[in-house]
Amino acid sequence: MAVRSAQHVDIAACERGDAALARAFTLLGKRWTGVVLGSLRPGPAGFRELARAIDGVSDSVLSDRLAELTDSGLISRTVDPGPPVTVSYALTARGEALMPALHQLAEWAEEHLPPPDSA
């Protein structure tokens, strides 16, 4: 029976982990994605509410992020035929499951990243 060294690395496990991180950051690494998800944490919101809550995001980028997050199953889009017609977005169970990780990332950023220049 061979004894493994303390520095043995399970290459297959590392590759699986790297692939999973790559998949996650392909979606979550896009600008504004995490902020959109975080803005939906308190509850459903309409497009205008989100646009006002997320300072600096353009309508076209917000629209793109909402579509991508809906397609990925992290948020749901609900249309109320009205009148007037209203559309709201909310976290799904998959989106809610991501909230602890996003919270940890925010805490890490507070501790380890310099604040943006205020100039």
Disulfide bonds with the S-S distance in Angstrom:
none
